Amino acid sequence: MRPASESELANLITGRTSPVIPCGGGTRPIGLSSAGERLYLDNLNRVTQYEPGALTLVAEAGTPLKTIFEILNEKGQMFPFEPIDYRGLLGRGGEPTVGGMVATNSSGPRRVKVGACRDYVIGLRFVDGEGNIIKSGGRVMKNVTGYDLTKLLTGSFGTLGIITEVALKVLPAPTHAAVLLIEGLSEKLALQVLNRSLNSPFEVSGAAHLCSGVDGQPVTMIRLEGFQSSVMYRVEELSKFFEDSVSITVETDPERTREGWEYIRDVGPFQNREGDVWKIITKPSEALLLVEGLRESINIEVFYDWAGSLIWALVKEGTNLRDYLQGLNGHATLIRANDGNKSHLEVFHQQSIMELELKKRLKNKFDPGNILNQGMVL
Amino acid sequence: MEMPSSNSSIINDKDRLIGLFNRILSADSVISDPYETKAYECDGLTAYKCPPLAVLLPRTTEEVAEILKICHEEKIPVIPRGAGTSLAGGALPTSDSVILGTSRLNNILDLDIENRMVRVQTGVTNLSVTEAVENEGFFYAPDPSSQLVCTIAGNIAMNSGGAHCLKYGVTTNNLMGMKIVLMDGSVMELGGEYLDSGGLDLLGVVCGSEGQLGIVTEAVLRIIPKPEGARPILLGFDSNVIAGNCVSDIIGEGILPVAIEFMDRLCIQACEDFVGAGYPDVEALLIVEVEGSAKEIDEQLDRIKAIASRHNPVAMKESKSDKESKLIWLGRKSAFGAMGKINDYMCLDGTIPVSRLPDVLEGISTLSKKYGLAVANVFHAGDGNLHPLILFNANQEGELAKCESLGADILNLCVDLGGCLSGEHGVGVEKRDLMTNQFSRQDLELQMRVKDVFDPDWLLNPAKVFPLEISMERRLN
């Protein structure tokens, strides 16, 4: 199915009893839907409003991010949360869409400073499981008029409604960036340094550690962004955190800094590698202990983003990582695996029975016939 | 403004019900003497008053759960209350309801500086969170003007903002987790000491739900390293419209100040008389604050001055010391109090896209003349959150109704310009009946279904947010 408009989509859903699978660009097949006919939103592809002076952009759900980024670039603005492009990791073609980004609440390295995708979605329109066209939020930055259904829909993987239009807050893109690169730190020291940087007033906008960088050495990355003189001032201040014996390279070439963080954002280290990929989110100070525990039990390769809050893990195909994550203070998602393993291991984090029960009742209110992305998330 | 008629069988059964509460709470946690419950008859929206059946002040999550179990069993409406500073009547009781106050849930449970978060009981005041972490070089970002007294519980219920949320976001952007007690007494954790809860974002929908989905007893809050420094500049203009244009230009040119506040002549004078903040004598004033090292601040202020200069400013005055900066902010944060000293007023909270500031200011001025009531403007210009203050005489018959009608017209103007009814105060009872201007019946139906899930009997703050006739069937069943 390929509706040409929101109202056509609503008509398709009204009275329907057989399941559907809403699709944006099809570039992030993370969750697994048990059955259904594919519903493509690529005809809903217009940027309906862009007001640089109000920092807001409104676009139909099927609008390719590429189109939006071009428009934003022209005015020196951006989606600050750096949505992940999963094509490399998941081996997909096509174009990521703004609807898919919102439905999966996709955020990259800058999340640690500026917040997640869900913090920038200020309104949306969607079609619920009964075919009603629903509006929530608006196109203003502050809004407590009624319940925040926008938050509920963001990251719901198409299970509560089919998003047709989203309104996002945008921010000025920084004119300059510098990355402090430190080679050879132990994981323990690296995570300490990253957190110390984030706890400083210097507005760090990226904090990652690769246990094995491009040349095989561990490399720690700290990003600073803003006006040029301000960036250079903060580079100097942050450099004082290190002993003289530590050698720090400062990368300021725009192309190279961009590529470096795209490598982190898009899980570059695990692209074209065999095995399942998990995304683990926890408290930064518990990250290392968690990883050391896992290493004792299984073969695992990791790298850290968000100063250790986010651990990307590569394990042997079919490994049930959850067996080793009992009592995890956080949550884990199986991002890449074959469908058999996804259905056997479960993609999404298992929650308390009470929470699950509540969420199922919510799902039932939005989609009483259970036709939207059956079996996903819940 | 109408409230639903009270359930007389609850009122007639008061003694027995109070007995049930006395069994689970210490004596000083149950207030039922009519002289004492009177103190809880209204919140910051003082035009409407009604003492509750009783006031309950629990000290623990377990006590909250016990209270809710009884109320669930006995079908008693529960009105959650933080510090009672709501300007929208969010904590207005009915005579058959109990107020559940969070004021004694006031412990800071865990300061986790290393991980940039704190866990608190929600009765702590907003400012006390910052006070608890500022020696470590951190602060809690949302800063409503009432931050000295308002509680985190109330902040979560109304998704409160403040002057500095242009850069740091509102409550929902700074809330990582919560412990919530549902109406049936069950307790659950949503989110936690980590980023981005997995699965459906229940945390996100509870925040800003005006106490209608559950009682939040604990919160995990994100704290932020204090900037090296911050400094405001005052920019004065000949007209409101020019000031509005200047705001739009500052934001459009890639500068993101931490705050951009706007005041018009009426407000400037009232604040000047009240605290002597050193504001210039102009038609419209912007307070723009930037952060960073001394050099970074200078650089940003230079850019801002260059933009302002294109709009023929009649005054440009940088703060020269911490003392001056504090005074500038004291003036702004005292705005409501200062206006209250010279007149009765009603404070609105509409929000519009920043680019429509000139239009909305013109529209408000036209409406103000039409009704013959003065309107003072003070607001968070950077994010388009307006606080028009309508001045009226509460003792003159018919003037409150006239004022409410002007307020409704102004809010509807905001909606027409692409904005919304409330940016940070919430709907409460005040804007309840305007909701159909912003939302369709189906939009509201789906929102009410969310409440059905959390509170099937509609006992939590039942007569708020949704127009009474729309929620009637659910409330009476």
Interface residues (C-beta under 8 A of the other chain):
Chain A: E51 P52 G53 A54 L55 T56 G76 Q77 N105 S107 R111 V112 G115 A116 R118 D119 D128 N132 I133 I134 K135 S136 G138 R139 V140 M141 K142 N143 V144 T145 G146 Y147 D148 L149 T150 K151 L152 T154 G155 S156 T159 L160 L171 P172 A173 T175 N195 L198 N199 S200 P201 G226 F227 S229 S230 Y233 I281 T282 K283 P284 S285 W306 S309 L310 N329 G330 H331 A332 T333 F348 H349 Q351 S352 M354 E355 L358 K359 R361 L362 K365 F366 V377 L378
Chain B: D112 I113 E114 N115 R116 G137 F138 M158 N159 G161 C165 L166 G169 V170 T172 N173 S186 M188 E189 L190 G192 E193 Y194 L195 D196 S197 G198 G199 L200 D201 L202 L203 G204 V205 C207 G208 S209 E210 P225 K226 P227 E228 S248 D249 I251 G252 G254 I255 L256 G292 S293 K295 E296 E299 Q300 T351 I352 P353 V354 S355 R356 H380 D383 G384 N385 G418 G419 C420 L421 S422 G423 E424 H425 G426 V427 K431 M435 Q438 F439 S440 Q442 D443 L444 L446 Q447 R449 V450 K451 D452 V453 F454 V465
